[in-house]
Amino acid sequence: MSETHAATQDQSATRSLLRLWPYVRPVRTRWFCAAFIAVVASCLGLVIPLVLKWIVDGPVAERDPGGVWLGALYLLLLGLAEALLFGLRRWLVARPLAGVEADMRADLYRRVQRLPVSFHDRWSSGQLLSRGTTDLMLLRMFLAFPLTFLIVNGVTILAGFAILISQDWTLGLVLLVPVVPLVVVCSLFETRYALVARQAQDQVGDVTTVVEESVLGIRIIKGFGRHRAQAVAFGELARRLRGTELAKARLLAGIWGLITAIPELAIAAALVLGTVRVADGELSAGTLVAFLSTALALRWPVESIGFLLAMSQEAATATTRFFEAMDEDGEEAEEAEESEGAAEGAPQEAPLGAASGPGGTGAASDGVRFEGVVFSYPDAPADSVPVLDGVDLHIRPGETMALVGGTGSGKTTLTALVPRLYEVCGGRITLDGQDIAKMPRERLRGLVSVAFEEPTLFSASVGANVAMGGGSSPDVERAIDIAQAQFVRRLPQGLDTQVGEQGLSLSGGQRQRLALARAVVGRPRFLILDDPLSALDVHTEALVEAALRRVLQDTTALVVAHRPSTVMLADRVALLSRGRVAAVGTHQELLRDNAEYAWLMSGADDHHHDEPEDTR
């Protein structure tokens, strides 16, 4: 995040905030009407000193009680009109600006869903959550109040000074003296506050990340008795955030003190000078009262400058943080480039599996091919050894290939490349002869179904979790039977039973069976299973394997395996070692001819196999 932060430091607050215009444009009419009404309401407040001047120089000087009561009525009506107009302004902007916030949040969510996995590897979830909650709330508040009143107060100050000069230009010049120091002070404040505001909002994201991880990992924290250590870590982050917020408060207090004190000194000087001139008969008492009343009416617009600038800087920072995520290249941008390249390139290939039968065989079928595949993670050092380095492998149509290798050999990485969760750095992968890099992701992921080693379930019903893989209700029932997940029928509401967050209300084996059911529910053409049976007991594993054999007959599958029982599901086995395919053959052939494979299948301890570690 530090690189992104540094890259955006030079962007001015104005340029950042102008990027909100596409979201504000649909509600611009109501917003401009609200701003105009607020300007009118604020200027009505400047009429009150003029009424006071008329009362003092007229009815009061002439001892006319009726005129005084009439003046009081005028003041009451002006106050009511001002209150009604400000209420109308708030009503005009409340609903549309809530809609702007909702639209921005929906766009951010859609963008996050479209961003590649490599982006999520770099960004913590707490940073994304803070952008979708705290930052957008700040932007809504900015559009509703600070932005409007920066305009309103600016117009009010200009109108007020015009009135002051018209009443008495000498006293008006006295009040204009503080303008230059105020401009300098505000400029310095804006620069310093922008840095602290960005730091604070980034730290909010860090705190959100820790809270989220602590909630999701509460079983680990309690199981290892680490609640005190987690509390200490959280406390340190909270203290850092508190320190940054106090720095913001000190800056705001300083600017507010100066903005309050400097105009007050000018008003005091004008009061002394005006009193002397009234005593000398050069100025009427009503004019002095009106002048001072106007000056006091301008106190809030002037004093609020610091507060409004602070909120504007926070809104500018929130806008920058919002667009940092929105500006990331999503998968659709890559697909647009790929489609342009395809249009300029060779003739279109035949539809995938056009002449294929149910088992994936036919004239157009070629299964899955890895041709010289090279891959390194985006954040890996430039001189590091690739995780995959020249992988060549062919999974024939309708064949089940088991992928075996030691820890860090690249098995999970290889399976993640097929649905394009990551992009290959070199070589290519083809499905039935078509390069997956030239296929739309939506189409590719409709052909390839995956079950990951770590089963993830969502806060939805059991049926909805399984149906994410596609298919109708009968398909869901069939997938549950294949995965031996009949336990769902014994749940309180059966398939309609709500799964808790991350599915933690279920056992590891139950979650894994539901994830497997989700993978097979859509009768996929290509199936990727990453050690799908690791959490099952031996009896359930045998039942699942028996059902899986029937499914694997009708698909082309790549199965990451660690146990001989899973390997026995496959027609052939590929041994992955140090990012390369070291051997391919049947289980019996590799047991007989390959010492590394025999060692892996034996499960014996060994201190001589030094594999490069890759924990991903």
C-alpha positions in Angstrom: 0.0 0.0 0.0 2.9 2.4 0.5 3.7 2.5 -3.2 0.1 3.4 -4.0 0.1 6.0 -1.3 3.3 7.6 -2.6 2.0 7.6 -6.1 -1.1 9.5 -5.2 0.5 12.1 -2.9 1.0 14.7 -5.6 -2.7 14.6 -6.7 -4.4 17.7 -5.6 -7.6 17.6 -3.6 -9.5 19.4 -6.3 -8.5 16.9 -9.0 -9.4 14.0 -6.7 -12.8 15.5 -5.9 -13.6 16.2 -9.6 -13.6 12.5 -10.2 -16.8 12.3 -8.3 -18.7 14.2 -11.0 -19.9 11.1 -12.9 -21.7 10.0 -9.8 -23.0 13.4 -8.9 -24.2 14.2 -12.5 -27.5 12.3 -12.3 -28.5 14.3 -9.2 -26.9 17.6 -10.2 -30.2 19.4 -10.6 -31.4 18.8 -7.1 -27.9 19.5 -5.7 -27.6 22.8 -7.5 -31.1 23.8 -6.4 -30.2 22.9 -2.8 -27.0 24.9 -3.0 -28.9 27.9 -4.5 -31.5 27.7 -1.7 -28.7 27.6 0.9 -27.1 30.7 -0.6 -30.4 32.5 -0.5 -31.0 31.4 3.1 -27.5 32.5 4.2 -27.9 35.9 2.4 -31.2 36.4 4.2 -29.2 36.4 7.4 -27.3 39.4 6.1 -30.5 41.4 5.7 -31.1 41.2 9.4 -28.3 43.8 10.2 -29.9 46.2 7.6 -33.3 45.8 9.5 -31.4 46.6 12.7 -30.0 49.7 11.2 -33.4 50.9 10.2 -34.8 50.2 13.7 -32.0 52.0 15.4 -31.8 55.0 13.1 -35.6 55.1 12.7 -38.1 54.0 15.3 -35.6 53.9 18.2 -34.2 57.4 17.4 -37.7 58.7 16.9 -39.1 56.9 20.0 -41.7 55.1 17.8 -42.8 51.8 19.6 -45.0 50.8 16.7 -42.0 51.0 14.3 -40.0 48.8 16.7 -42.7 46.1 16.8 -42.8 46.2 13.0 -39.0 45.8 12.8 -39.3 42.9 15.2 -41.9 41.3 13.0 -39.6 41.7 10.0 -36.7 40.0 11.9 -39.0 37.1 12.9 -40.1 36.5 9.4 -36.6 36.6 8.1 -35.5 34.0 10.7 -38.4 31.7 9.8 -37.7 32.0 6.1 -34.0 31.2 6.7 -34.9 28.1 8.8 -37.4 26.8 6.2 -35.0 27.3 3.4 -32.2 25.4 5.2 -34.7 22.6 6.0 -35.7 22.4 2.3 -32.0 22.2 1.3 -31.5 19.2 3.5 -34.6 17.5 2.2 -33.5 18.1 -1.4 -30.1 16.4 -1.0 -30.7 13.6 1.5 -32.2 11.0 -0.8 -30.1 11.6 -4.0 -26.8 11.7 -2.1 -27.7 8.4 -0.3 -28.3 7.1 -3.8 -24.8 8.4 -4.9 -23.2 6.5 -1.9 -25.2 3.3 -2.8 -24.1 3.5 -6.4 -20.4 4.0 -5.5 -20.6 1.1 -3.1 -22.2 -1.1 -5.7 -19.6 -0.1 -8.3 -16.7 -0.9 -5.8 -18.2 -4.3 -5.0 -18.5 -5.1 -8.7 -15.0 -3.9 -9.4 -13.6 -6.0 -6.5 -15.3 -9.1 -7.9 -13.8 -8.4 -11.3 -10.2 -7.8 -10.1 -7.8 -10.7 -10.5 -6.7 -12.9 -7.6 -3.2 -11.3 -7.7 -4.8 -8.1 -6.6 -6.4 -9.7 -3.6 -3.1 -11.3 -2.8 -1.6 -7.8 -2.4 -4.5 -6.0 -0.7 -5.8 -6.8 2.7 -9.6 -7.2 3.0 -9.7 -4.6 5.8 -8.4 -1.9 3.4 -11.2 -2.8 0.9 -13.8 -2.9 3.7 -12.8 0.6 4.9 -13.0 2.0 1.4 -16.5 0.5 1.0 -17.8 1.8 4.4 -15.9 4.6 6.1 -14.6 6.3 3.0 -17.9 6.3 1.2 -19.7 7.6 4.3 -17.2 10.5 4.4 -17.9 11.3 0.7 -21.7 11.4 1.3 -21.2 13.7 4.2 -18.9 15.9 2.1 -21.4 16.2 -0.7 -24.2 16.9 1.7 -22.5 19.5 3.9 -18.9 20.7 3.3 -19.1 21.1 -0.5 -22.4 23.0 -0.3 -21.2 25.3 2.4 -17.8 26.0 0.9 -19.9 27.6 -1.9 -22.5 29.1 0.4 -20.0 30.5 2.8 -17.8 31.8 0.0 -20.8 33.7 -1.5 -21.9 34.9 1.9 -18.5 36.3 2.8 -18.3 38.1 -0.5 -21.8 39.5 -0.1 -21.1 40.4 3.5 -18.0 42.3 2.7 -19.8 44.1 -0.1 -22.4 45.2 2.4 -19.7 46.3 4.9 -17.9 48.4 2.3 -21.1 50.0 1.2 -22.0 50.9 4.8 -18.5 52.4 5.6 -15.5 51.7 3.5 -13.0 52.7 6.2 -14.3 50.1 8.7 -14.6 47.6 5.8 -10.9 47.9 5.0 -10.1 47.2 8.7 -11.9 43.9 8.4 -10.2 43.1 5.1 -6.7 43.3 6.6 -6.8 39.6 8.0 -7.5 38.1 4.6 -3.9 37.7 3.5 -2.7 35.9 6.7 -5.8 33.7 6.7 -5.1 32.6 3.1 -1.5 31.7 4.1 -2.6 29.8 7.2 -5.2 27.9 5.3 -2.8 26.9 2.6 -0.3 25.5 5.1 -3.0 23.7 7.0 -4.4 22.1 3.9 -1.0 20.6 2.9 -0.3 19.2 6.4 -3.8 17.9 7.1 -3.9 16.0 3.8 -0.9 13.9 4.8 -2.3 13.1 8.3 -5.8 12.4 6.9 -4.4 9.8 4.5 -2.4 8.2 7.2 -5.4 8.0 9.5 -7.7 6.4 6.8 -5.0 3.8 5.9 -4.7 3.0 9.6 -8.4 2.5 9.9 -8.1 -0.1 7.1 -5.3 -1.8 9.1 -7.5 -1.9 12.3 -10.4 -3.3 10.2 -8.2 -6.1 8.9 -7.1 -7.1 12.4 -10.7 -7.1 13.7 -11.9 -9.2 10.7 -9.1 -11.7 11.0 -9.7 -12.0 14.8 -13.4 -12.7 14.3 -12.8 -15.3 11.5 -10.0 -16.9 13.4 -11.6 -16.8 16.8 -11.4 -20.6 17.2 -7.6 -20.5 16.6 -7.2 -17.6 19.0 -9.2 -19.3 21.8 -7.7 -22.7 21.0 -4.2 -21.5 21.5 -5.0 -19.0 24.3 -3.8 -16.1 22.2 -6.5 -13.6 23.1 -4.1 -11.5 25.2 -1.4 -11.4 22.4 -4.1 -10.4 19.9 -5.4 -7.8 22.2 -1.8 -6.4 22.5 -1.4 -6.3 18.7 -4.8 -4.6 18.3 -4.0 -2.2 21.1 -0.8 -1.1 19.3 -2.7 -0.4 16.1 -5.4 1.4 18.0 -2.8 3.6 19.8 -1.2 4.4 16.4 -4.6 5.4 15.0 -5.4 7.4 18.2 -2.1 9.3 17.9 -2.8 10.1 14.3 -6.3 11.3 15.1 -4.9 13.5 17.9 -2.5 15.0 15.4 -5.5 15.8 13.2 -7.2 17.3 16.2 -4.1 19.4 17.0 -4.0 20.7 13.4 -7.7 21.5 13.4 -7.5 23.2 16.8 -4.6 25.3 15.6 -6.3 26.5 12.4 -9.6 27.0 14.2 -7.9 29.1 16.9 -6.1 31.3 14.3 -9.2 31.7 12.1 -11.2 32.7 15.2 -8.6 35.0 16.8 -7.5 37.0 13.7 -11.0 38.1 12.6 -11.9 38.8 16.3 -9.0 41.3 16.5 -10.2 43.0 13.3 -13.7 43.2 14.7 -12.4 44.7 18.0 -10.4 47.3 16.0 -13.4 48.2 13.9 -15.6 48.5 17.1 -13.1 50.9 18.7 -12.7 53.0 15.5 -16.5 53.0 14.9 -17.3 54.1 18.4 -14.9 57.0 18.1 -16.5 58.1 14.9 -20.0 57.8 16.3 -18.8 60.0 19.2 -17.4 62.5 16.8 -20.7 62.5 14.8 -19.1 61.1 11.7 -21.1 57.8 11.8 -24.7 57.1 12.9 -25.3 54.6 15.7 -27.5 52.5 13.4 -24.8 52.2 10.8 -22.3 51.0 13.5 -24.9 48.5 14.8 -25.5 47.2 11.3 -21.8 47.1 10.5 -21.0 45.1 13.7 -24.0 42.8 13.2 -22.9 42.1 9.7 -19.3 41.4 10.8 -20.6 39.1 13.6 -22.9 37.3 11.1 -19.8 36.6 9.0 -18.0 35.0 12.0 -19.4 31.5 11.3 -18.7 31.5 7.6 -15.1 32.6 8.3 -14.5 30.3 11.3 -16.0 27.3 9.5 -13.3 27.5 6.8 -10.9 25.3 8.9 -13.6 22.7 9.6 -14.8 22.7 6.0 -11.2 22.4 4.6 -10.5 19.5 7.0 -13.6 17.6 5.8 -12.7 18.4 2.2 -9.2 17.0 2.6 -10.7 13.8 4.2 -13.1 13.6 1.4 -10.3 14.0 -1.2 -8.3 11.3 0.5 -11.4 9.0 0.6 -11.9 9.7 -3.1 -8.3 8.8 -3.9 -8.5 5.6 -1.9 -11.8 4.7 -3.6 -10.4 5.2 -7.1 -7.2 3.3 -6.2 -9.3 0.2 -6.2 -11.5 1.3 -9.1 -8.5 2.1 -11.3 -7.0 -1.4 -11.0 -7.2 -3.3 -14.2 -9.9 -5.9 -13.9 -10.2 -9.1 -15.9 -12.5 -7.5 -18.4 -9.7 -5.1 -19.4 -7.5 -8.1 -20.2 -10.2 -9.8 -22.1 -10.7 -6.6 -24.2 -7.0 -6.7 -25.2 -7.2 -10.4 -25.9 -10.3 -10.0 -28.2 -8.5 -7.2 -30.1 -5.5 -9.4 -30.6 -7.7 -12.3 -31.7 -9.5 -10.1 -34.2 -6.2 -9.1 -35.8 -4.7 -12.6 -35.7 -5.4 -16.0 -37.2 -8.8 -17.3 -38.2 -11.2 -18.3 -35.4 -10.8 -21.8 -34.0 -13.7 -24.3 -34.1 -16.1 -24.2 -31.1 -14.7 -26.0 -28.1 -15.5 -29.7 -28.4 -17.9 -29.2 -31.3 -17.6 -32.8 -32.3 -17.3 -34.1 -28.8 -19.4 -36.8 -27.2 -20.4 -36.9 -23.5 -17.1 -38.2 -22.5 -15.2 -35.4 -24.2 -14.1 -37.5 -27.1 -14.4 -36.7 -30.8 -12.6 -35.2 -33.7 -12.3 -31.7 -32.1 -11.4 -33.0 -28.6 -7.8 -32.8 -27.3 -8.3 -32.7 -23.6 -6.1 -30.4 -21.5 -2.5 -29.5 -22.6 0.2 -27.6 -20.7 2.8 -26.5 -23.2 6.0 -25.1 -21.7 4.1 -23.4 -18.9 6.2 -21.0 -16.8 4.7 -19.1 -13.8 6.0 -16.8 -11.0 3.7 -14.9 -8.6 3.5 -11.2 -9.4 5.1 -10.2 -6.1 8.0 -12.6 -6.4 11.5 -11.1 -6.6 12.8 -10.7 -10.2 15.7 -13.1 -9.7 13.6 -15.8 -7.9 13.2 -19.3 -9.3 9.7 -19.7 -11.1 7.2 -21.8 -9.2 6.5 -23.6 -12.5 9.3 -23.8 -15.0 8.5 -25.4 -18.3 5.6 -27.7 -17.4 4.5 -30.0 -20.3 1.6 -32.3 -19.7 -1.3 -33.7 -21.7 -4.6 -34.9 -20.1 -6.4 -36.9 -22.7 -10.2 -36.4 -23.4 -12.2 -38.2 -20.7 -9.1 -39.0 -18.7 -8.5 -38.5 -15.0 -4.9 -37.3 -14.3 -3.6 -37.4 -10.7 -1.1 -34.7 -9.8 1.4 -35.7 -7.1 4.3 -33.8 -5.7 6.0 -32.7 -2.5 5.2 -29.6 -0.6 6.0 -26.5 -2.6 6.3 -28.4 -5.9 3.6 -26.2 -7.5 0.5 -28.5 -7.6 -2.0 -26.0 -6.3 -0.5 -23.2 -8.5 -0.8 -25.4 -11.6 -4.5 -26.1 -10.9 -5.2 -22.4 -10.4 -3.9 -21.6 -13.9 -6.6 -23.7 -15.7 -9.6 -21.4 -14.7 -7.2 -18.4 -15.1 -7.2 -17.4 -11.5 -3.6 -16.4 -12.4 -2.1 -15.8 -15.9 0.8 -17.9 -17.1 4.1 -16.0 -17.5 5.2 -18.3 -20.4 3.9 -21.1 -22.5 0.2 -21.8 -22.8 -2.6 -24.0 -21.7 -5.2 -25.4 -24.1 -8.6 -27.0 -23.7 -9.5 -29.1 -26.7 -6.9 -27.3 -28.7 -8.0 -23.7 -27.8 -5.7 -21.4 -25.9 -7.4 -20.5 -22.6 -5.8 -17.0 -22.8 -7.9 -16.3 -25.8 -11.2 -17.5 -24.3 -13.6 -15.2 -22.4 -13.3 -16.0 -18.7 -17.0 -16.4 -18.4 -17.0 -19.1 -21.0 -13.9 -20.7 -19.6 -15.2 -20.9 -16.1 -18.5 -22.3 -17.4 -16.4 -25.3 -18.8 -14.1 -25.7 -15.9 -15.3 -26.5 -12.4 -13.0 -26.4 -9.3 -13.0 -27.7 -5.7 -10.2 -26.2 -3.7 -8.3 -27.7 -0.8 -9.7 -25.1 1.6 -13.5 -25.3 1.2 -15.1 -21.9 1.4 -18.9 -21.6 2.1 -20.9 -18.4 2.1 -23.5 -17.1 4.5 -26.4 -18.6 2.6 -28.5 -21.8 2.5 -26.9 -25.2 1.9 -28.7 -25.5 -1.4 -27.6 -22.0 -2.5 -23.9 -22.9 -1.7 -24.1 -26.0 -3.8 -26.1 -24.4 -6.6 -23.3 -21.8 -7.1 -21.7 -24.4 -9.4 -24.8 -24.3 -11.7 -27.5 -26.8 -12.3 -31.2 -27.3 -11.3 -32.7 -28.7 -8.1 -32.4 -32.3 -9.3 -28.7 -31.6 -10.1 -28.2 -30.4 -6.5 -29.7 -33.5 -5.1 -27.5 -35.6 -7.4 -24.4 -33.7 -6.4 -25.2 -34.1 -2.7 -25.4 -37.9 -3.2 -22.1 -38.0 -5.1 -20.3 -36.1 -2.4 -21.9 -38.3 0.3 -23.4 -35.1 1.8 -26.7 -36.7 2.9 -26.2 -35.1 6.3 -27.8 -31.9 4.9 -31.2 -33.7 4.8 -31.0 -34.1 8.6 -30.4 -30.4 9.2 -33.3 -28.5 10.7 -34.4 -27.0 7.4 -32.7 -29.4 5.1 -31.3 -27.7 2.0 -32.7 -24.4 3.2 -30.7 -24.4 6.4 -28.5 -21.3 6.6 -24.8 -21.9 6.8 -23.0 -19.6 9.2 -20.1 -17.3 8.2 -17.4 -19.3 6.4 -19.5 -22.5 7.1 -17.8 -22.8 10.5 -21.0 -24.3 12.0 -20.1 -27.4 10.0 -17.2 -29.8 10.4 -14.3 -29.7 8.1 -15.4 -32.9 6.4 -18.9 -31.6 5.9 -17.6 -28.4 4.4 -15.4 -30.3 2.0 -18.2 -32.6 0.9 -20.4 -29.5 0.1 -17.5 -27.9 -1.8 -17.2 -31.2 -3.8 -20.9 -31.2 -4.5 -20.6 -27.6 -5.7 -17.9 -28.7 -8.1 -19.8 -31.5 -9.7 -23.3 -30.1 -9.7 -23.1 -28.5 -13.2 -21.8 -31.7 -14.9 -18.6 -29.8 -15.9 -16.7 -30.7 -19.0 -13.4 -30.2 -17.2 -13.0 -30.8 -13.5 -10.1 -29.6 -11.2 -10.0 -31.1 -7.7 -7.3 -30.0 -5.3 -7.0 -32.8 -2.7 -10.8 -32.9 -2.4 -11.0 -35.8 0.2 -8.3 -34.8 2.7 -10.8 -34.0 5.5 -12.9 -37.2 5.2 -12.7 -40.3 7.3 -11.7 -43.6 5.5 -15.3 -44.9 5.4 -16.8 -41.7 3.9 -13.8 -41.4 1.6 -14.5 -44.8 0.2 -18.1 -43.9 -0.5 -17.2 -40.6 -2.1 -14.5 -42.3 -4.3 -17.0 -44.9 -5.5 -19.5 -42.1 -6.5 -16.7 -40.0 -8.0 -15.6 -42.7 -10.3 -19.0 -42.5 -12.1 -18.6 -38.7 -12.4 -15.0 -38.9 -13.7 -16.1 -41.2 -16.5 -17.9 -38.3 -18.1 -15.3 -35.5 -17.7 -11.7 -34.7 -18.2 -10.2 -34.2 -14.7 -7.0 -33.1 -13.0 -6.9 -34.2 -9.3 -4.3 -33.1 -6.8 -3.6 -36.2 -4.7 -1.6 -36.9 -1.6 -2.8 -40.4 -0.7 -2.8 -43.6 -2.6 -6.5 -44.0 -2.3 -7.1 -40.7 -4.2 -4.5 -41.6 -6.8 -6.4 -44.8 -7.5 -9.2 -42.7 -9.0 -6.9 -41.6 -11.8 -6.1 -43.3 -15.1 -2.6 -41.8 -15.1 -0.4 -40.0 -12.6 1.9 -37.0 -13.2 4.8 -36.4 -10.7 5.6 -32.7 -10.2 9.0 -31.9 -8.8 10.7 -28.5 -8.5 8.2 -26.9 -10.8 8.5 -29.5 -13.6 6.8 -32.7 -14.6 9.4 -35.3 -13.6 7.4 -38.4 -14.7 4.1 -39.5 -16.1 2.6 -43.0 -15.9 0.2 -45.3 -14.1 0.4 -45.6 -10.4 2.0 -49.0 -10.6 4.5 -47.9 -13.2 5.7 -44.9 -11.1 5.9 -47.0 -8.0 8.1 -49.4 -9.8 10.3 -47.0 -11.7 10.4 -43.7 -9.8 12.0 -43.5 -6.3 10.6 -40.0 -5.5 7.1 -41.1 -6.3 7.5 -44.3 -4.3 8.7 -42.2 -1.3 5.8 -39.8 -1.6 3.3 -42.6 -1.6 4.9 -44.5 1.2 4.5 -41.5 3.6 7.9 -42.3 5.2 10.0 -39.6 6.9 12.8 -38.3 4.8 15.4 -35.5 5.3 17.1 -35.7 1.9 14.3 -34.3 -0.3 15.0 -30.5 -0.3 12.0 -29.0 -2.1 11.8 -25.3 -2.8 9.0 -24.1 -0.6 5.9 -22.4 -2.0 3.1 -22.1 0.5 0.6 -20.8 -2.0 
